[in-house]
Amino acid sequence: MVQTRRGGQGLDDLTSFRQETRDWLATNCPAAMRGPTDGDADICWGGCNWQFQSDAQRDWMHAMADQGWTAPTWPTGYGGGGLTRAQEKVLTEEMARIEARSPLDSFGLWMLGPALLQFGSEVQKRHHLPQITRGEIRWCQGYSEPGAGSDLANVQTRAEDAGDHYVVTGQKIWTSYADKADWIFALVRTDRDAPKHQGISFLLIDMASAGVSTRPIKLISGASVFCETFFDGVKVPKDQLVGQTGQGWEIAKYLLTHEREMISGGAQGLLGGRSVMKVLADAEADLKDATLRAEALACEIDTLAVELTLDRYKDMAEGGQGVGDASAMLKYIGTELNKRRHEVMMRAGGSDALEWDGVHGTLAAEWLRTKANSIEGGTSEVMLEIISRRILGLPG
């Protein structure tokens, strides 16, 4: 049985743990890793081909991984910190106090890891989870297809049983960072005769496998975050099946609750960005404009309210209640709020906010990028449908 450790070093008292954490951060968080990030260059994604942007970024990620704090609440035997939810909150607060940057951003941490902890075999957990916490493997998500976006259960990528392995053929789309990922967790159809929700399985696929290829999709912002991913007769060992054959939809729904929480801001997501008021102050915006000031303050207040709501649901999840359908509510408000925040910042910046060269400003590109927030992880319309029917109990 994998054990957890309380307090990271056997300390149960939160006051003592806070002081210990504060001292550890003071010693181990480099000065260069404190303060707001300046775009993607300051984000550490990890992976086999990852190039650290500085010695400080490398040292910070390694220090946090050695402490188990890239995944604070995961069991220590899988590379985590074994912290309780209360201790994780203390760590988050102490990192925020010194403006410490996230040591590692990862779909493995945010989405795959929780799914493996819930459904993975012991061999899969011990093999994959420590690599995720150490930033050694970069994962991407293979869910959406050209004909299976919001109707995710309409997955057509097929995995044919070939004895000791599957042969995977099909296409995924909107695969974030697929061109940079080492592995992909994907939904595949293993039974074409079963009802569509029951014939889906969950596979882990090495992106270096013969027959896997990717193609970036250019966005209006000029970035190529999303990709098309193609599987042309890819052989996947059967030990890379997570859970049971046909259990993919159950695993997918569980993983989506974590993805939506991440998008809403629960894992340094959207709401982990810059303060609207700070951006306006740095830009020397005219805060004498009462309308602008009121809108900016409303965004700040709503951000705090969402963060408190996220904390409440995390506490409920630790108590065994789970987040479930409430993840749709969190995702909806988080994405809509992030779009509002960027609208206010663009208005406040005036013509200066239109700078596009990445030297004088990146706000315009970031504003355009937020338009995808209400699509990725489930469209806002789908989230509202879930909220109305499953949370509020309204008729269809």
N, C-alpha and C positions, 0 to 999 in steps of 0.2 A: 504494500500500500504506500503510495506516494504521500509524504508528509508535508504539511505547511509549517511555516515558522511564524510566530507572532512577533510583531514589532521589528522584523528583519533581523534582530539580534537578541531575541528572547525577552523583550521588554513589553509588559502588558499595560503599564501606566502610560496614558496618552501624553501626559505632560512631559514625562521623561523621554518618551519616543520623539516628541516634537523637538526637544533640545538636542537629542542625539542626531536627528535628521538635519536640523539646522547646522550643527557642527560639521556633519558629513558633507553637506552641500557646499559650505564655505570652503572646505578643503578641496573638494573634487570637481566643482563646477568651474571651468575656466572663465575668466573675465570676458573672453570673446564670445562665450556662449550665453551671455546675459544681455537682455534687451530684445526689442522687437525684431522679428525676422524681416529680411528684405527680399521677399520673393522666393521662388523655388530654389535658388542657389543656396539658401540657408537651411533647407530641409534635408535631413538625412533619411534616405529610403533603404539603404543597405542593399545586399545582394551580391552575387558572385562577381559582377563586373562594376560594382560601385566604387567610385573614386571620391575619397573624402575631399571636401573643399578646403580643409585646413587641418593642421595637427590638433587644434583645439576641438574641432568637430569629432575627429577620430577618438581622442582621449575621453571626451565626454560620453560618447556612445559606449565605449568599452567599459568605462567606470560604472555607468548605470547598469549595463548588462551583467557585469561581474557581481553587482549588488542584487541583481534580480529585479531591478526597478524599471526595466523597460516593460515588464508585465507584472506590476506590483502584487496583484492578487492571485496570480497563477501559483500552483504548488511548486515548491522549491525543486522537487525531483524532475520537473519539466522545464527548469530554467527561470521560474518566476521568483517573486519575492516572498510569497506566503503571507502577505499582509491581510489583515481584516479590512473591511470596507472603511471603518473609522480611521484606521491607520493610513489607508490610501488617501483619504480626504486630507489628513494632516500633511502627507507628502505633497499633494497637489497644492495646498495652501502655501507651504514653505517654498516650493519651486516658484509659485506666482509672486511671492514676496520679493524674491531677488530677480524676477523676470527671467528665470532659467528657461531656455528653449527646450522643446521636446528633443530627447536624445535620438529617437528613432520613430519614424512614421511608417506604418506598414499595414497592408491589407491582411497580412498574416496575423498581426496583433489584434486588429479591430474585428475581423470577420472569421477567418479560417480557424484561428486558435480556439475561440469559444465553441465552435462547432466540433472540433476534434476532441476537446475536453468532454463534450456531451456525448458524442457518437463514435469517436475513433477507437480503434483497438489499442491495447497497451503498447504494442510494437509501433504503431503509427504515432502515438503520443510521444514516446521516448525518442523516436527518430526525428520527427518534424518540429515539435514545439521548441526544444532548445535551440535549434537552428534559427527559428523565428525570433526568439528573444535576443539572440546574439547578432541579428542582422546579417546572417550568412546567406539566407535565401530570400529572394524577393518574389512575392506571389501576386498573381492577378486573378480576376474573377471571370469565369466563362458562363454567364447566365443568358443574357439577351441574344436573340438571333433576329435576322431580318423579318421573320414572321412570328417572333415570340418576344415581344418587348413587355408591354403591360400585361399581355396574356402569356405570362411566363410558362404556364403549364403546357403551352403549345410547342415545346421544344422538339426539334426534328433531328438534331445531331444524334446519330445513332451509334451505339456500341454493340457490335456483333460478337457473340460468344465464340471464341476460337480455342476452347480447351483451357489452357493455363493463362490465357490473356484475352483481352478485348481488342477488336479492331474498330477504331473510332473514325468516322467520316462525317463531315459537316462543316458548318460555319457559325462563328460567334461574331457579334458586332458590339460597338461601344465598349470594347474591352480596354479599360483604363491601364495605360502603361504596359500593354502586352509586349511591345517591342523592347522593353527593358527588363521584363520579368524572367525569372528562372523556371518557375513552375506555375501552373494554372489549376484552380479547382473549378470543375465544370459539371454542369447538369447534362446528362446524356440519356437518350431513350434506349432502354435495354429490352423493352417488350412493346412492339408496335401494335399488338392485338389487345393489350390491356387498356382500360379507361385512361385518358391522358394523364391524370394526376397519379396513377398507380404504376405506370410503366417507366418511370424516371429513376435514374440512379445517380450517385454523386461520386465522381472520379477525381483523383489527383494525377495530373499529367505533367511530365517533364517537358518543358518547352524546347529542349535540345533534341527531342525525339525526331526521328526521320518522319517527314510528312507534315510537320507543324510549320506554319509560316504566318507572318503578320504583315499588315499594311496600315500605316498611320492614316487617320482621317483628319484633314485640316479643318480647324474651327474658324469662326468669324474673328476670333481674337488673334489669330495667327499661330496659336499653339497647336500641337499635335498630341494632346493628352490621350485621346481615344484612338482605338485601332480596330480593324477587322482581323479576325483570327481564323485560320483555315486548318482543318484536319483532313488529310488525304491518306486514309488507310493507316492511321497511327496505331502502333501496337502498345497497349497499356497492360502491364502485369495485373493480375486479379487482386494481388495484395494491396493495390492502390484504390480499391473500392472502399469507401467509407460507409459504415453501417451495413445494412443488408441490401441485396438486389431489390429494386423497387421502392426503397426508402428515401429516394432523393428528394421528393417533394416535402416530406417532413423535415429533412435536414435543411432544405432550401428556406423554408419558412422560418426556422429557428435562426439561421444565419442572417436572414433579412432583418430580423428585429435588431441585431447588433449593427448591421450596416446603416439602418435608418437612425439609430442612436448616434452612430459616428458622424453621419452627415449633419444631424441636427446640432452637433457640438459636443457630444458626450466623450469624444476621444480626441480632443484638440481639433475638432472639426470646424464647421463654419463659424461658430461663435467664439472659437479660440483665436479669431483674427483681431485686427486692430480696433481700439476704441474709437467710436465715431467722434466723440468730443476731442480726443487727443489728435486725431487726424485734422480736424477743423482748426484746432489751436496751432498745430505745426504748420498748417497752410496759411495761417494768419487770416482765416475766413472772418467775414463780418458777422460776428455773433450778436451784433446789435439788431440784426434782422430778427424780429420776434418770431416769425413763422418758422424760419430755419432753425432757430434755437429750440423752439418747442418740438419740432420734428426730431432733432438730434437727441434731445433729452428723452423723448418718448422711446426712441430706439434703445438708449442706454437702460432705461427702466425695464423695457420688455426683455432685453438681453439678460438682465439680472433675474427676472421672473422665470425665464426659460431655464437658466442655469440651476435655480433652486428646484424647479420641477424635475430636472434631470437627476439631481441629487436625491430627491424623494423617491423616484422610481428605482434608482440604483439601490437605495436602502431596502425597498420592497423586494427587489430581486435577490438581495443577499438573504433576506428573510424567507426565501423560498416561494414568494408569490409570483415572481417573474414579471416581465414587462408586457409580453404578448402583443395584443392589438394596439396597446397604447403607444407602441413604437411608431405607428402611423401618425398619431397626433404629434409626437415629438418631431418627427421628420417634417411634417407639413409646416408647423410653426417655425421651425429652425430655418428651413429654406426660404419661406416667405419673408421672414425677418431679415435674413442676410441680403435678399434683394432690396428690401427697403433701406437698409443701412448704406448700401452702395449707391442707391439713388440719391440719398441725402448728401453723401460725400461728393458725388459728381456735380450736384447742383451748387454745392458750396464752393467747389473748385473753379467754377466758371470755365473760361477758355483755357486756363492752365491745366485743368483736369483732362484735356484732350491730348496732352503730350503722349507720344506713342513709341518713342525710341528706346525706352527702358533706361535712359540716363536721367531724364528730367522727371519721369514719373511712369508708373505702371497702372494707375488707377483705372484708366479707360479699358485696358485689357481685362483687369479684374472684374470690372462692372459687366462687361460682355460675358465673362465666364460664369457669372452668377445666374445667367439665364438658363443654364443647363441644370442648376440646382433643383428646379421644380420638375425635372424629367428623370434624372438619375436616381436609382434606388426606389423607383416607383413614382409615377407622375402625381402631381398634386390632386388631380381629379380622382385617381385611384385611392389616394390617401383619404380624401373626403368621403368616398364611398365606404371605405372600411370604418371610418369614424361614425358615419351616420347609421350604418347597419349593425356593426358589431359592438360599438361602445354606447351609442345613444339608443339603439334598438328601434330606429325608425323603419317604417315599411319600405320595401324595395320600390 
